Amino acid sequence: MSVELPFAPVDTIIRRNAGDLRVSAEAAEELARRIQEHGAALAAEAAERATDDGRKTLMASDFPEGADATRDGLELPIAPVDRIARLDIDDRYRVSMDARVALAAVLEAYADRVAAAAAVLARHAARRTVKAEDVETYYELQRYF
């Protein structure tokens, strides 16, 4: 599976949570891959809600945590988030612009949580660089964060 998200915005998200730590390119790539997996799963759940409501269009309300989001201040670009939303849903569904923005906001908040935890793990390992292994370790220890 190719990664739809560009790594630069994901790198920015990690850096804003890492403080004075450096960030490896592999860490940004790993987090982008995990964001994509999470976003595709959220969109599939949203498609089920839309179907239950008799709709073919995903709406912002299908992503409750980001329903009130605006484009302002979002780091993740909307076009790749739209492609992520369509990865695991049928072609008969449409994704409204508000739903794209809501999903981007949810994914950015998710990325912030993972990045902050990865930075804690890098510091705990007495390293000055957040690495892909820190992101991977977060998922192994996720229930403790």
C-alpha positions as CSV (number, residue, x, y, z in Angstrom):
1,M,0.0,0.0,0.0
2,S,1.4,3.4,-1.0
3,V,1.2,6.2,1.5
4,E,-1.0,9.0,0.3
5,L,0.1,11.7,2.8
6,P,3.1,13.8,2.0
7,F,5.8,13.3,4.7
8,A,6.5,17.0,5.2
9,P,3.3,17.9,7.1
10,V,3.6,14.8,9.2
11,D,7.2,15.7,9.9
12,T,5.9,19.2,11.0
13,I,3.4,17.5,13.4
14,I,6.1,15.4,15.0
15,R,8.5,18.3,15.3
16,R,5.9,20.5,17.1
17,N,5.5,17.7,19.7
18,A,9.2,16.7,19.9
19,G,10.5,20.0,21.3
20,D,14.2,20.1,21.0
21,L,14.5,16.5,19.6
22,R,15.4,15.8,16.0
23,V,13.1,13.7,13.8
24,S,14.2,11.0,11.5
25,A,12.6,10.7,8.0
26,E,11.7,7.1,8.9
27,A,9.6,8.4,11.8
28,A,7.6,10.7,9.6
29,E,7.1,7.9,7.1
30,E,5.9,5.4,9.8
31,L,3.5,8.0,11.3
32,A,2.1,8.9,7.8
33,R,1.5,5.2,7.2
34,R,-0.3,4.8,10.6
35,I,-2.3,7.9,10.0
36,Q,-3.4,6.5,6.6
37,E,-4.5,3.2,8.1
38,H,-6.4,5.0,10.9
39,G,-8.1,7.4,8.4
40,A,-9.2,4.6,6.1
41,A,-10.7,2.7,9.0
42,L,-12.5,5.9,10.2
43,A,-13.9,6.5,6.7
44,A,-15.2,2.9,6.5
45,E,-17.0,3.4,9.8
46,A,-18.4,6.7,8.6
47,A,-19.6,5.0,5.4
48,E,-21.5,2.5,7.5
49,R,-23.1,5.3,9.4
50,A,-24.1,7.0,6.2
51,T,-25.6,3.8,4.8
52,D,-27.6,3.3,8.0
53,D,-28.9,6.9,7.5
54,G,-29.8,6.2,3.9
55,R,-27.0,8.5,2.5
56,K,-24.3,8.0,0.0
57,T,-22.4,11.0,1.1
58,L,-20.1,11.1,4.1
59,M,-20.7,14.2,6.1
60,A,-18.8,16.0,8.9
61,S,-21.2,14.6,11.5
62,D,-19.9,11.1,10.6
63,F,-16.6,12.2,12.2
64,P,-18.0,13.6,15.5
65,E,-14.6,14.6,17.0
66,G,-13.8,16.9,14.0
67,A,-17.3,17.9,13.0
68,D,-16.7,21.6,14.0
69,A,-13.3,21.8,12.4
70,T,-12.2,24.4,9.9
71,R,-9.3,24.4,7.4
72,D,-7.6,27.2,9.3
73,G,-4.6,25.9,11.3
74,L,-4.7,22.3,9.9
75,E,-1.3,21.0,8.9
76,L,-2.6,17.9,7.0
77,P,-3.5,18.7,3.4
78,I,-7.1,18.0,2.4
79,A,-6.6,16.4,-1.0
80,P,-4.5,13.4,0.4
81,V,-7.0,13.1,3.3
82,D,-9.7,12.8,0.7
83,R,-7.8,10.0,-1.0
84,I,-7.3,8.3,2.3
85,A,-11.0,8.5,3.0
86,R,-11.7,6.7,-0.2
87,L,-9.2,3.8,0.2
88,D,-11.6,1.3,1.9
89,I,-15.0,2.6,0.9
90,D,-17.0,1.7,-2.2
91,D,-17.0,4.1,-5.2
92,R,-20.7,4.8,-4.8
93,Y,-19.9,7.0,-1.7
94,R,-19.1,10.7,-2.0
95,V,-17.1,12.6,0.6
96,S,-18.3,16.1,1.3
97,M,-15.7,18.9,1.8
98,D,-16.8,19.3,5.4
99,A,-16.2,15.6,6.0
100,R,-12.7,15.9,4.5
101,V,-11.9,18.8,6.8
102,A,-13.4,16.9,9.8
103,L,-11.4,13.8,9.0
104,A,-8.2,15.9,8.6
105,A,-8.8,17.4,12.0
106,V,-9.4,14.0,13.6
107,L,-6.3,12.6,11.9
108,E,-4.2,15.6,13.0
109,A,-5.3,15.2,16.6
110,Y,-4.5,11.5,16.4
111,A,-1.0,12.3,14.9
112,D,-0.4,14.8,17.7
113,R,-1.1,12.1,20.3
114,V,1.2,9.6,18.6
115,A,3.9,12.1,18.0
116,A,3.9,13.3,21.7
117,A,4.1,9.7,22.9
118,A,6.9,8.9,20.4
119,A,8.9,11.9,21.8
120,V,8.4,10.7,25.3
121,L,9.7,7.3,24.3
122,A,12.7,8.8,22.5
123,R,13.6,10.8,25.6
124,H,13.1,7.7,27.8
125,A,15.6,5.9,25.5
126,A,18.0,8.8,26.1
127,R,18.1,9.7,22.4
128,R,18.0,13.1,20.8
129,T,16.1,11.8,17.7
130,V,12.6,10.5,17.4
131,K,12.9,7.4,15.2
132,A,10.4,5.1,13.5
133,E,10.9,2.6,16.4
134,D,9.5,5.1,18.8
135,V,6.3,5.4,16.7
136,E,6.1,1.6,16.5
137,T,6.7,1.2,20.2
138,Y,3.8,3.6,20.8
139,Y,1.5,1.2,19.1
140,E,2.8,-1.7,21.2
141,L,2.3,0.3,24.4
142,Q,-0.8,2.3,23.2
143,R,-3.0,1.0,26.0
144,Y,-0.7,2.7,28.6
145,F,-0.8,6.2,27.0
